[in-house]
Amino acid sequence: MRERVESMKPSVSHSLVSLYTAVLSLCKKMPVPTVKRQRLYAIILMVCQGGITFTGSLVRVTGSGLGCDTWPQCHPGTFIPESGSAPWIHQVIEFGNRTLTFVLIIAAAFAFIAVLRAARRNTILHIAFLQGIGIIVQAVLGGITVHLDLAWWIVMAHFLPSMLLVYFAAFMVIKITEDDDAPRRATMPVALRWATWGSAVTLALVLITGTMTTSAGPHAGDEAILPEHRLQIELIEIANLHAHIMYLYMGITIGLLAGLFAVRVDRRIRNVALWLILGIVLQGVVGVLQYNLGVPRWTVPLHVIGSAIVTAMTGLLWAMRFRRGVDSADRDFDTADQEFAAELAAEKTS
């Protein structure tokens, strides 16, 4: 790692790698984990990142958002629930959700130390490090949310970064399996790589409009929050906008899947795309049920965990656009495109 630092020019990346080197000196006696173990830690982290969005949705639908009415303490003068300060079930649910933050921190620490001890390439180190920073930022945002009495806009700002952390945890799961020293290979043609970007961008719009729909809906996170304090948009209007963007997202992803099969990309990529399509369809079914049943409580956690799964699958697919190593990519489409272009040019000149 020291040689890597010395070979780098001064930059933010250089500063971060210098920090990693200092941390590595504290754990240099730890065994170097295998790639399989590193991937396991990354998968656990991805699951934990998605899981805490599920428990957060339980806080919302049970009205437990102010079960602990301050932060970082639960109630003034105590870090744990206090009898009589709020209904006990609300305190248990909110305090339990807060406690899971420490589980997330442990998962992120294991993943980061594993890739650091293995001296993985900078991209992987940066993503693992930023997962930990993101968790801390999310904890602070959660505290601000409580201090602002669950204002709809800060609740949105608290949820969306969780999806971003899920997305990049999935990215790390893929990249950890690659050979750091192997050249990068394109696993799909340029047009399909742009389609993966289109899928990712429309997913972001789906998530934003989805949180706006929730902000205008009946589940505010606490019974004391009045309708006039919710997002002042007609629920039917924002729900329809959310649905139409979801249709766009599904259409782009189906088109991407068709292209992946047409050019016969690696079977693993096609499998991820198939599972992603299935996840989007199931999410659509849950959304339709919510709309027609008046958003019953049980549908919200189901829809939220579905969002985390779809986000993770989109992240996996996006990460697979380029791979390193023969085992990760069976051919390089950029090289194939160049060879095809050369053949066409030769035919024209002959």
N, C-alpha and C positions, 0 to 999 in steps of 0.2 A: 504493500500500500504506500510506503514512503517513496518508493521509486515512482509510483504513479503520480503522487503529489508533485514531486520534483520535475516531472516531465510535462506538467500542465502549465498553461499560461494563467496569469492572475485573472480570476473571474469568480462569479458566484459559485459555479461548479467546483472550482479549485478550493474555495473556502469551505464548502460542504465536505469535500473529500478529506480536507485537513482535519475537520471535526470528526469525521468517521475514523480516521487514523488514530486520533486521541482516544476515542471510545474503544477501538480495537485493542489498544495497549492494556485496557482494563480487563479484557476477556480473552487474552491470547492463549491462556492455558486450557480453554474450553476445546473439546474435540471439534474438528471440522465436520459439519453435517453433510450428509450425502445430498445429491440433487433431489432424490425422492423425499427426504426429510424436509428440505427447504420448501418443496411444493406442498407437502402436507401442512406446514405452518401457514403458508399463503392461503390454502383452501380454508383452514380454520378461521383465519382472519376475515376472509370474504364472507363466510357464513355468519360470523359474529357481527360484521358490519350490516348485513342484511337483517339479522335477527333483532338488533336493537331498534330498527324501524318498526318491527312488528310489536314489540313491547311499548314503543312510543304511541302506536295507534291504539293500544289497549288503554293507555292513559287518557287519550282523547275521548274515546267512545264511552268510557265509564265516568267521565267528568272528574277525573282525578288530577287534572293539571295543576291544581293548587293544593293538592294533598299535603305537599310541603310548600309553605307559602313564602319562603325566602330562599336565598342561595348565597354562599355555599352551604349554610346551615339549612336544616329542614324547617325548623321553627326558631324564632329568636331565642338564642341562648342554648340551643341544642342541635347536634348534628343528626340525631335520630328521631323517629316519630315520637310524639308526646300525646299521651291519652287526653282526649277532650279537645285538642287543638283543631281537629278536623275529623270527619268520619273515618274510622279505623281502616276500612277497606280502601279508601282513597289514599290514605297515608301509605299503606302497604304497597299499593300499585305504583305510586309515584316514587317512593323511596327505593323500591325494587328496580325500577327503571334506571334510577340514578346509580345504583350500585353496580349495574351491568357495565357501566362505563369503565370500571376497574378491570372487568373481564376483558373488555376490548383493549385496554392499555397493555395488559399482559400478553394477549394474542399478538398485538403489534410489536411488542418488545421481542418476543420469541422470533417472529418473522424477520425483523430487522437484524437481530444479532446473528441469526442463522446465515443470512446472505452476506453480512459483513465479515463473519468469521471465514466464510468460503471465498472472500475477496471477489465477489461477483462484479460485473461491469457496472459503470457509473449509473446507467439508466435504472437498473434494478435497485441499486442502493438508494438513489434519490426517491423513487416511488415508495420504497419501504419506510424511509425516514419521514416522508410527507404524510404517510398514513398515520403515524404517531402524532405529528403536529396537528393534523386534521381532527383527530379525536379530542385533543385538548381544546382546539378552537370550538368544536361542537359542544363540549361541556360548558364553555363560557357562554356560547350562544343560548344554551339551555337555561343558564342562570339569568341571562338578560330577558329571556322569554317570560320567566316567572316574575321578575321585577316589573315587567311591563304588563302584568296581568293577562298574559296570553293574547296580546294584540295579534290580529290575524296575519299581518305582514311579517312580524318577527317569527311567528310559527312557520310560515312559508320559508323564511330565511334559515330556519333551524332544520327543516326536513330536507331541502334540496341538496345541501352539501353531503348529507348521508348517502344520497344516491350517487354523488360524484365519487365518494370514497369506495362504495361498492364497485363502481365501474372500474376504477384503477386497481382495486384489489384483484379483480378478474384479470386485468391486463398483466399483473404481476404473476398470477398463476400460470399464464401461458409463457411469459418470457423466462421464467426460472428454469424451464425444461430445456432451453436452448444452449448451444455451445457458444460461450462468450467470444471465442477467438475465430469462429467461422464467419465467412462473409454473409451479408444479408441477402436473402433471396425473396423475390416477389412471388407470392403463392397464388396470385390471381391477376388477370389483366388490369390495365389502368382504369378502364371504365367501371369495372366491378369494385375497384378500390374506392373510386368516387362514390359508388352506391353505398358502400359501408359508411362513408362519411355522411351521406344523406340519411341513412338509417339512424345514425347516432344523433344527428342534429334534430331530426323530427322526434326522436325519443325525448330529447331535452324539452322540446315544445309540449309534448304530451305530459311530461311530468310537471311543467310549470302550470299549464292549464288545469291539470288534475288537482294540484294544490290550491289553485284559485277556486275550483269547484267545491272543494272541501271547506275553504274559507267562507264561501257563501252558503254552505249547507247547514244542517241542524246540529252538528256535533262540534261544539266550540271548545271542549276540554274542561269546562266548568259551568255549573248551572247558573252561576251569578252573572255570566256574560250575556248581555241582552242582544236581541237581534240587530239593533241599531249600531252595535259595536262590531258587527261582522262585515265582511266585504259587501259593499252595496252594489251588487250586480244581481240581476234576476238569475236564480239558480238554473232555470230552463235554458237561458241564453248561454251561460258559461259552460253548462253540461253539453250542449249541442256543439259548441266550439271545440271542446275537449274531444268529443266523439269524432268529429270530422278530421281533426289532426291525427287521431289514432288510426282512422281509416287510411290516411296518407302514409303514416308510418308503416302500417301493415302492407300497403300496396308497394312501397319502395322495397320493403324486406322480401316480399314474395317475388318481385322482379329480380332482386339480388339472388335469391335462391335459384330461380330459373336459370340465370346466367351461370351460376356456380356449377349446376348440373350440365349445362350446355357445353362448357369448356372442360369439363371433367377435372375439376380441381381435386386436391387431396380429400379423401373420404372423411377425414376428421373435421374438415371445414364444413363440408356438406351436412354432416350430422349435427354440428352446432347450429347451423342455420335452420335445420328442420325443427330442432327443439325450440329455437327462438320463435318460429312461426306458431308452434303449438302453444307456447306461453302467451303470445299476443292474442291468439284466438280465445284462450281461457280467460284472459284479462277482459277481453271484450264482452264475454258472457257475463262475468261478474258485474261489469259496468252497466250492462242492460238490466240486470236484476236490480241493481241499486236504483236505477232511474225509475223502473216500473213499480218497485215496492216501497218507494219513499225513503231510500237510504237506511234500511234497518241496521242496527249496530253491528250485527255479526258479519255484515258484508265488508265493513271498513278494514278491519285487520286482514281479511282475506285479500282485499284489493291492494293493500299496502305491501304485504309480503310478496304478492304476485308482481308488483312493480319492482321490488328488489331483485327478484329472480330474472325478470325480463331485462333489467338493467345489467345484471351480471352476464347474461347470455349475449347481450349486445356488445359488452366490453370484451368478452372472449372472442367474438367474431372479429371485432375491430383489431384486436391484438394479433390476429392470425393473418392479417394482410401481408405481413413480412415475417419471415422466420429465419433463424440461423441454424445451419447444419443440415446435412443430408437427411438425418432421421426426422427432422421437423418439417422439411419441405421436399417433396419428391422431384420438383423441377422449378426452374426460375422463369417466370413468364416474361420478365423484362428481356432476358436473353433470347427467349423464343420469339418475342415480338421483333427484336432487332434482326434475327435470322430471317424471319418471314419478310420483313421490309427489304432486306438485302436481296432475297430471291426475286421479289417483285421488280426491284430496280434492275437486276440482271436480265430478267425477261424483257423489260422495256428496251434495254440497250441492244439486245440480241436480234 
